[in-house]
Amino acid sequence: MSDSEPELRAAQASASDATRVPTPPPTTDTDALESLAVLFQDSTEEREIPRKQVVSWAFWDWATQPFNSVILTFVWVPSFLVSPFFLDPAVAASGVVNGTAIDCDTPANAATEYCSALGGLDANLGWGIMVAGILIALLAPVLGQRADATGRRKRTLAVFTSLLIAAQLAMAFVPGVPAFFWFGVAMIAFGSVVSEIAGASYNALIVSVATPRTVGKVSGLGWGFGYIGGIIALVIVVALILTGVLDGTQAITFQLVAAGATVWTLVFAIPIFFNVPEPPASAETKRVGFFAGYVELFRSIARLWRNHRPTFWFLLASAVYRDGLAAVFTFGSVIAARVFGFGFQDLVIFGVALNLVAGISTILAGRLDDRFGPKGVILTAIGGIVACCLAVFVFASSGQLLFWIAGLVLASLVGPAQAASRSFLARVTPQGQEGEIFGLYATTGRAASWMAPLLWGAFIAIAGNQTVYGILGIALVLAAGFVLLFFVKAPAPREEISR
């Protein structure tokens, strides 16, 4: 070997090192990888989604709406489960004077055995709903996380939709006798749990039928389908009662209503399972056992705080104002009946009108969501709802016309707020974690679900049991949610990103 060869090789090696691209060292920092997870809003995928898939997805909202509108809000619970049907016959008879039930909202009548017993039914129903809320808070995010990890969100949706159908079917076998009251409460609580968990999986599937450019419109379509489905279901009930086919004074009527809701959900839930594709399993979400899932849940919350803080703050803010929105539905019928003298038929007709307005406005508002972003839609809606609440409180003496006007305006705002909330969360959710994040969405909502009922009751108690003062409690919760959301950083509308 000549003396120059080592120098030549050294020079070649030096040149090679100078031109070689450095290879980064391997890493196992999963939190760093998590911070790189792509948000749905930031993904660049723009694909043509068949209308059949979008409509099939939205029909699940239509399919399950009778549980909310007919069973919970306007018919089965208020007119059957917490009615004299479930009182001791002698106590129930004591509340009827000259063929008319006594008014329990007056101080003199409130102390009677009849009114006290009805109040007991209300309270016991509240305990059942509270237990349901706790179960939802505990189960929804972990089950959503498991669905993300396995890529089986549709299977989770199928299981809990089937359980909702079973709960409604069981209600069809509840006779109007006191011995079955707790069974009825149990089925309402069970139905609430499985409905919320199914809803988390359903919401997570929105990424299969929407792009960042269309997610607001698609979310609004789903809510709109739900409201319209509620309208049709309520109209059917009213028509059957007004034509004498059903008799609102007989327990069999409410058993048939529950059976009808069962068939409705069974039939209209089918399309989503055949026509909507399953999103891929999450690469970041670990497949762990059920109880170990809670450990992963807290780790995920910590990662959200570190890496996707707008998502974290939105979950917190939405929990507050969604509790106010829920209170609007929960106590709206109470205000109508107690303060403005609405009867059963008035309430159902009012419910039909509200659902019609809410359905149309929600579908239309979805386009505003895509154009201007969901945050503006939500803030405008909540601000308007607070104004409606204050108007009803201040001008309560004006009579039913005021409540009709305020109620219709409020209905035109509630739907858009709900749809835009789902759209907002879909936009700021890391891809592959939809089930878990929407599970957290259900959990945070339940974790805050005590605020509006507490302030509702507190304001009424302070005002000497004047129901109208409860409106101020609802308005206060909504206003707090408005302030919290105002400071949440929102994703830019898709049109701005594409410019």
C-alpha positions, 0 to 999 in steps of 0.5 A: 500500500502506498503512503498516499492511499490512507490520505485518499481514503480519509479524503473520500470519507470526509467528502461522504460525511459532508454529503450524507443526510444525518439520521435522527436518533430513534425516540420513544417519546410518545407524548411528543408524537401525540403533539403531532397528531393532526386535528380534523380541522387541519387535515387537508383531505377533501373527498367526495362523500356520497349523499347516501352516507350523510343521510344514513348518518343523520337518520340515527338522530331521527331514529333516537329522537322519540326517546328525548321528545316523546318519552322524556320531555313531552309525553311519557315522563311528565304525563305518565310516570310522575302523574297520579297513575303511580299514586295510591288510589286513595291519595290520587282521588283526594287531589280531584275536586269537582272533577278537576285536579287541584293546583299544586303550585299554590302554597295552600295546596302544596301541603296536601297529601296529594301534592306532597306525593306528586312531589315525591315522584318528581324527587325520586325521578330526579334521583334516578336521573342523577344515578344515570348521570354518574354512570354516563360520566364514568363509562362514556369516555372509557368505552369511547377510548376502547372503540377508538383503539379497536376501530369498532365504533359502529359495533359500540353504536350498535350495542348501545342503540340495541340497549336503548331499543330494549329500554323503550320496549320495557317501558311498554310493559309498565302499567300505571300502578304504584308498584311499577314506578321504580321499574319505570324510573330504572328504565328511564335512567338506563335509557338515558345512560345507553342513549348518551354512550351511543350518542358519543359513538355516533358523534365520533362517526361524523368524520366518516361523512364530513370533511373539514369544509362540510362538518358544520353543515353535516352536524346541523343536518343531523340535529335538524333530522332529529328535531323533524323526527321529534315533530312527526312523532309528536304529531302522530301522538297528538293526532291519535289522541285528538281522534279518540284512538288513544285516551290520555287518561288510560295507562295503555295509551302510554304503553302504546306510545313507548311501543311505538317509540321502540319500533321507530328507533329500530327501523330508522337506526338501520341505515347507519350500520349498512351505509356509513364506513367505519373510521380506521382504528387509532394508532395512538390509542392503546388497547388496554383492559377496561379498568386500565382504560381509566389510567389511559383516560387521565393520561389523555386528559393530561396530553390534551392540556399539554398539546391541544389546549383549545380542545381542553378549554372547549370541553370545559366551557361547553359543559357549562353552557350545555347544562344551561341548554339542557335546563331549557328543555328540562324546565321549559315545560314546567315554566309553561305549565306553572307560570303560563297555564299550559295544559297537556294538549297545549304542551304537546302542540307547543313541543311540535312548534318548537321542534319544527322551528329548531329543526329548520334553523339548525339545518340552515345554521350549519351553513353559517358554521362552515362559513364563519366558524362554530364559535360565532354561531354558538356565542350568538345563539347563547346570547340570544337565549339569555335575552329570551330568558330575561324577557320571559322573566321580566314580562311574565305577566304579559301572558301566553303570547309572550311565552309563545314568541320567546319560546319560538325565538329560543327554539331557533337558537338552541338547535344551532348552538347544539349542532355547532358545539358538535362541529366545534369539537369535531374540528379540534379533535385529534384524528383517531381519538374521536370516540374518546374525545366525544366520550369526554364531551358526554362526561364533562356535560354530566359533570356540570349537570348539577349547576342549572338544577341547583340554581333553578331550585335556589332562585325559586326557594329564595323567591318563596317558591315562585317558579318564574324566578327559576328562569334567572338560574338558567340564564346565569349558567348560560351567561357563565358558559358564554364568558368561558367560551368567549376566551376559547381559541377557535379554529379558523373557518375552512374558507380562510384556511384554503385562501 
